[in-house]
C-alpha cells in the first residue's frame, strides 16, 4: 500500500484540526472532588455521580481526566475492599461503551484504550478475564429485541409509536437501528451468564438515562434530546422500572426538577474545567481557517 505524503500527514495532524484527545486540566481532580462532596450532601450515591461524570468526560474526549476520576472514585469506594478498583473500572468502562450510541465509536475507542493502559496492573489482569456479553446469535436475538423495545417504550411512553413513525419517515431504517442496534444491543443491560456478578456493576434503566442526559448536555445543539432523556429518567420511577433493579441511591431525587437541575449543573462544571472555559470539545469547529495543503 502506498504511503501518505509528509505534507498530507502533517495536514491531518495540524493543530487547527484538533487531532488529539483533550488533556486533563491540573485542577480536574478538585472538580470531581467537589461533585462527590456535593453528591454526598444530597444523598446521591457513587454509582450515580460517577456514571454522570464518566459520561461527560468521555464526551469531552479526555482519557487523562478519566484516570483522575477513577483514582478519586476508587478511594471513595473502599467499602468494597480489594475489589474497589475492579468494580470502579467496570462501571466506568461500561458507561464508556454505552457512550457509543450517543457520541459515536471513535471517542470511546480513544478513551477506553488509554483508560485501560493507565489502570493498575492487577486491575488490568482482572479485566482481561472478562468475556463479551453482547454477541448476537440465534439464541440471543429474540431477547435482545425484547430488551430494546422494552427500554424504548419505557423512556418514550406514551409517545413511543408517534416517535417511531416520525423517525421512520426520516429514513425507514432509522428507528430499526436505534431500537434494535442501540437500545437492544447496547443501551439495555444483557445481564451476566450464571447470574449477577457483584464486581461487575450494571448500568441499568436509571443509570442509562443519566448517561444519556450527561452525554447530550455535553454535546450541545441537542436540547430536545436532553429534554426527552430528563423525562426518561423521571419515567423510570413512574412506570416502576426503577424498582425492578438494584436501587440507585439518589436516583429518585435526580429525577425531580431540583435533582435534574443539579445534575445538569455538575455536567456543566466538568465541561467548564476540561474545556478550559471554552466550552465542549465535542464539535467546536476548527481553531483557525484551513491552511493550504
Secondary structure as GFF3:
##gff-version 3
##sequence-region A 1 293
A	DSSP	alpha_helix	6	12	.	.	.	ID=ss1
A	DSSP	three_ten_helix	15	17	.	.	.	ID=ss2
A	DSSP	alpha_helix	28	41	.	.	.	ID=ss3
A	DSSP	alpha_helix	46	59	.	.	.	ID=ss4
A	DSSP	alpha_helix	63	75	.	.	.	ID=ss5
A	DSSP	three_ten_helix	78	83	.	.	.	ID=ss6
A	DSSP	alpha_helix	84	98	.	.	.	ID=ss7
A	DSSP	alpha_helix	100	103	.	.	.	ID=ss8
A	DSSP	alpha_helix	105	118	.	.	.	ID=ss9
A	DSSP	alpha_helix	121	128	.	.	.	ID=ss10
A	DSSP	alpha_helix	141	156	.	.	.	ID=ss11
A	DSSP	alpha_helix	160	170	.	.	.	ID=ss12
A	DSSP	alpha_helix	174	176	.	.	.	ID=ss13
A	DSSP	pi_helix	177	187	.	.	.	ID=ss14
A	DSSP	alpha_helix	205	219	.	.	.	ID=ss15
A	DSSP	alpha_helix	223	238	.	.	.	ID=ss16
A	DSSP	three_ten_helix	241	244	.	.	.	ID=ss17
A	DSSP	alpha_helix	251	254	.	.	.	ID=ss18
A	DSSP	alpha_helix	257	274	.	.	.	ID=ss19
###
